[in-house]
Amino acid sequence: MLTLDTTRPLMRALLLENIHPDASARLAKAGYEVETLSRALGEDELAGAVRGVSLLGIRSQTHLTERVLAAVPRLAAVGAFCIGVNQIDLAAASRHGVAVFNAPFSNTRSVVELAIAEIIAMARRLPEKNTRMHAGEWDKSAAGSHEVRGRRLGIVGYGNIGTQLSVIAESLGMSVYFYDIADKLAIGNARRCSTLTELLESVETVTLHVDGRDGNRGFFGEAEFAAMRPRSLFLNLSRGFVVDHAALRRNIESGHIAGAAIDVFPEEPKARGEEFRSELRGLPNVILTPHIGGSTEEAQQDIGEFVAGKLADYMASGATSLSVNLPGITLPAVPGTHRLVHLHRNVPGVLASINRVLAEHGVNVEGQLLRTRDDLGYVLTDIGTEYSDEVLAELRAMDVTIRLRTIPSA
């Protein structure tokens, strides 16, 4: 007897850390019951909160570990409503068949504008002028204040943010140098440096825009500060663990570094109102901001809509375009069909095995697409609306299967 697999479990989503309301609205429109929390959750609390949840949305302060993923087998996808995903154990997510999406472009402009504002503020020594004015001291001296026009900016990490910063800095009359471990096309008149040392010795302002991979821990320390030109400016709007803050403090106190702007820190408070601790507090011409590079209303709205849309599309069609950890697939739906979503270990012959199971049960394939990525394979298969429970049981029983999901026809 053939049966229709039309069961839809209660669809629940949990969004943490003050994610923009547009994300909730987008998921609610897709049929999800959405719960929101304004704060991050620790490991134990998160494991309990995510039970029974299909979609999880987090930002940078909630860490998704192997332990949590193992405890929540119903979780299907995670949205990082930010750029970075180093707070997520991606290997564990893949092992458990959980798709991960982020927002690689949505807050680019906001981060760039903050970097430009801080470069100008430090060049004009505005933090010190502001402090003195609030203390009632009037000081119109131009000593130590400079225009940014004609000065040399060094960008470390020439990705989405680095390249857009390059364009805007040039429009202000700055000369741009960049260094990246990957071959990148220079935008405009930017000059590529073959080594980090070459960049540090060539420019008067250094700004970091590297990613959160473990290899970047402690990337910038005493040796790198020593290689910078005397009285240079330094910015880090990338990851807190990239920079040795003790070394930065020593170089500011010695006068070797004339100013710094830091938006990310090795340890950050979990919620608003908690005390912020840093050895960089109280230093002259140092701008400290609470991880707000992407915290504009425009960026947060764009991030909310983008990531929520990716999560909804993944659940509705299996689409993994721009997934951080799964092979990227988008397959147009065939009317009147059901879709089988099969994530598996990437070994030869899996597609043939899937199709053999379908053929043995008389199930016709209406559309199919396979993509692989490292150790993972991902197949979307559109089949007729009638199939037996044995079909799903056999596909799940394949020793290479990580997760099988069915999507009923609309």
Secondary structure, DSSP 8 states (H G I E B T S, - for coil): --B--------EEEE-SS--HHHHHHHHHTT-EEEE-SS---HHHHHHHTTT-SEEEE-SS--B-HHHHHH-TT--EEEESSS--TTB-HHHHHHTT-EEE--SSTTHHHHHHHHHHHHHHHHTTHHHHHHHHHTT------TT---STT-EEEEE--SHHHHHHHHHHHHTT-EEEEE-SS-----TT-EE-SSHHHHHHH-SEEEE-----GGGTT-B-HHHHHHS-TTEEEEE-S-GGGB-HHHHHHHHHHTSEEEEEE---SS--SSTTS----TTTT-TTEEE-SS-TT-SHHHHHHHHHHHHHHHHHHHHH---TT-SSS--------TTEEEEEEEEE--TTHHHHHHHHHHHTT--EEEEEEEEETTEEEEEEEEES-B-HHHHHHHHHSTTEEEEEEE---
